[in-house]
Amino acid sequence: MVDRKIHWRCFHCGEGFTKAQERWARQHFGADEMETPVCLMRIPGEHHLLERLRRQEAELAAYRAEDTNLHRAIHAMSSDHAQALRREEERGYEKGLRDGQALALTPSEA
């Protein structure tokens, strides 16, 4: 017995999907509720769909190239941390030199 009960219905276009059509429902509605349903992307000429596809391809390419604002911020923070670490190491080295020179200048007690 096949279940023909509608489990999902798009309130934009009215298309209904059964439990057996879950794959098509996911394609229609998108990954989550923030996605634009396919029926709203279908506009005469469908150039808007192509524009959206191209924007998403560019975004994906930026993520793959690690060239997004997030990646730039991470690299900047990493660089700032490395510079701060280097400065502190140099301060410690200079302090060690000063302490060593101060010990060398004091008369040794025998």
HELIX and SHEET records of a PDB file:
HELIX    1   1 LYS A   19  GLN A   21  5                                   3    
HELIX    2   2 GLU A   22  PHE A   29  1                                   8    
HELIX    3   3 VAL A   38  MET A   41  1                                   4    
HELIX    4   4 HIS A   47  ARG A   64  1                                  18    
HELIX    5   5 ASN A   69  LEU A  105  1                                  37    
SHEET    1   A 2 ILE A   6  ARG A   9  0                                        
SHEET    2   A 2 GLY A  16  THR A  18 -1                                        
END                                                                             
